[in-house]
Amino acid sequence: MFIRRNTFYLRRTGLPFSTNVSPADKARAGSHKRWTRRQRKSAWTDGLSWEERLADAVTPLWRLSYEEQLELKQNSQQKILSELSGSLSADLRSDFTAPATAKPNFPVLSVLPSPVRDGYRNKSTFSVNRGVDGNPKTVGLYVGTGRQGNIVCVNADHLLNMPEKHKLVARCYQDFIRLSSLDPCLLFHTGGHWREVTVRTNAQGHTMAIVYFHPQMLTAEEVAVHKEELVEYFTRGPGSACRLDSLFFQESTMTRCTHEESPYQLLHGQPHIYEEVLGFKFRISADAFFQVNQAAAQVLYNTVRDLCVPVTEEGASQSKTRGTLLDVCCGTGAIGIIASPRVDRIIGIELVEQAVRDATHNAALNNVENCEFLPGKAEVVLPALMTQLSFGAGVLTAVVNPSRAGLHPRVVRALRKQAAIRRLVYVSCKPDGEAMRNFTELCCAPDQEKKLTGQAFSPTLAVPVDMFPHTPHCELLLLFER
Ligand SMILES: C[S@@+](CC[C@H](N)C(=O)[O-])C[C@H]1O[C@@H](n2cnc3c(N)ncnc32)[C@H](O)[C@@H]1O
């Protein structure tokens, strides 16, 4: 049975944060008194504090012990994989005969735990909006939704997955925007400027902060004054307690802008921070993808490497020829670079150009010479690559790690059609979503109508990895063979 934790800790940094409230802030707070009363009432009708409601939204498993969390995740992965087995049993393949309720007909290993359970996040994004007291210059995370019009921004100091450094930067940013003469940008069309702040840290504690700002009608000279104030605050003012290694600023008029759409402006410090995983060093740019839990990423990548290129007890690659590894949706190249000593050649494919530049840089940084990274959509690049390259009798393995949207059907078709691929590892952060469609397309009997030709794959092993303690999310590694 699950035990409800009876301690809910609220930690404060103890820093002398400013209590200055401008007359404009007071007026705003006054005009929101009724709103605040309503929000407060609704918060307490379910008997939960705002902090508990936020924890329930962001880390819904926080009341459970870690063992209970792992049990829950194991059961949910088991259920997803049973559904996969069930849907494959409807197919003509004779070795998939399990009914929908049966256990998966391939081994599912126990969830590999995260070596770090609390404060594991290396990247957090904090919003700016009305807090519990109605102050619109509150930095935290949301309870409620925009659609229901009941958003409340709650400080995230109590969240178990949040490291102290991220909380500190968020509180300093709140202090800074409360001192600023500019308004926060709550809704794009109603004006205001200060938006979210993203904090990235590495295992050594190096810290990058990225402040998002809506310029509205301000001139470049006017924006420059506020950028200077921001730098002053974080380098010589109270914010210097954060010891930022990098401070970026992005003027953005949309929810999300790429570097190409609106450049990340380096206001202070280094352009990158670096993270080390399994002895390899990775450069992290302001907008690059990197696994959010560095310690668990080591477990994940180690397992992915072993599934892609198993080694014998003597440490030699099992394959007669070491072959080629296709790293589809390779991000900044982590999987390919880490697997590179075990194969002859790595070919990575990635949509985001900056990530491809990072991947190329990371290969050179680690003196890895057998990797190449191709920019573009996998659905365009991979089919062309499959027709251009000749793999002869060489071993060809694929690892795919798409975002939640899963793989485009053209990618699945190209993988199936390439007879040289005998082994395929699918890394999914949401296996019950679009990835499930990919799994069935990889394993179903050939279907000319859907252009699913080539021999079907079979799932042969599943390994869940917990990258996100206190949340229901779990990374799933699924090995397919044929
Ligand atoms: C979950 S991340 C994995 C990155 C990498 N494997 C890692 O472990 O760091 C998914 C990556 O897929 C990329 N991506 C998304 N859609 C894509 C597409 N259609 N073609 C190629 N890459 C894509 C994203 O830019 C992102 O870098």
The ligand as an SDF file (V2000), in Angstrom:
LIG
                    3D

 27 29  0  0  0  0  0  0  0  0999 V2000
   14.3400   13.1890  -27.4600 C   0  0  0  0  0  0  0  0  0  0  0  0
   15.4870   14.1250  -28.3830 S   0  0  0  0  0  0  0  0  0  0  0  0
   16.8050   12.9610  -28.4770 C   0  0  0  0  0  0  0  0  0  0  0  0
   18.1510   13.5290  -28.7570 C   0  0  0  0  0  0  0  0  0  0  0  0
   19.3410   12.5790  -28.5660 C   0  0  0  0  0  0  0  0  0  0  0  0
   19.1060   11.2550  -29.0300 N   0  0  0  0  0  0  0  0  0  0  0  0
   19.8300   12.5980  -27.1350 C   0  0  0  0  0  0  0  0  0  0  0  0
   19.7230   11.5790  -26.4390 O   0  0  0  0  0  0  0  0  0  0  0  0
   20.3290   13.6470  -26.6970 O   0  0  0  0  0  0  0  0  0  0  0  0
   14.7320   14.0940  -29.9630 C   0  0  0  0  0  0  0  0  0  0  0  0
   15.4920   14.7900  -31.0520 C   0  0  0  0  0  0  0  0  0  0  0  0
   14.8040   14.5720  -32.2860 O   0  0  0  0  0  0  0  0  0  0  0  0
   14.9250   15.7150  -33.0850 C   0  0  0  0  0  0  0  0  0  0  0  0
   13.8600   15.6470  -34.1180 N   0  0  0  0  0  0  0  0  0  0  0  0
   12.5460   15.9120  -33.9650 C   0  0  0  0  0  0  0  0  0  0  0  0
   11.8970   15.7110  -35.1270 N   0  0  0  0  0  0  0  0  0  0  0  0
   12.8140   15.2850  -36.0280 C   0  0  0  0  0  0  0  0  0  0  0  0
   12.7560   14.9130  -37.4050 C   0  0  0  0  0  0  0  0  0  0  0  0
   11.6120   14.9360  -38.0760 N   0  0  0  0  0  0  0  0  0  0  0  0
   13.8930   14.5410  -38.0160 N   0  0  0  0  0  0  0  0  0  0  0  0
   15.0810   14.5210  -37.3400 C   0  0  0  0  0  0  0  0  0  0  0  0
   15.1890   14.8700  -36.0220 N   0  0  0  0  0  0  0  0  0  0  0  0
   14.0790   15.2450  -35.3820 C   0  0  0  0  0  0  0  0  0  0  0  0
   14.8010   16.8380  -32.0760 C   0  0  0  0  0  0  0  0  0  0  0  0
   15.3360   18.0440  -32.5880 O   0  0  0  0  0  0  0  0  0  0  0  0
   15.5900   16.2930  -30.8860 C   0  0  0  0  0  0  0  0  0  0  0  0
   16.9430   16.6810  -30.9540 O   0  0  0  0  0  0  0  0  0  0  0  0
  1  2  1  0
  2  3  1  0
  2 10  1  0
  3  4  1  0
  4  5  1  0
  5  6  1  0
  5  7  1  0
  7  8  2  0
  7  9  1  0
 10 11  1  0
 11 12  1  0
 11 26  1  0
 12 13  1  0
 13 14  1  0
 13 24  1  0
 14 15  1  0
 14 23  1  0
 15 16  2  0
 16 17  1  0
 17 18  1  0
 17 23  2  0
 18 19  1  0
 18 20  2  0
 20 21  1  0
 21 22  2  0
 22 23  1  0
 24 25  1  0
 24 26  1  0
 26 27  1  0
M  CHG  2   2   1   9  -1
M  END
$$$$
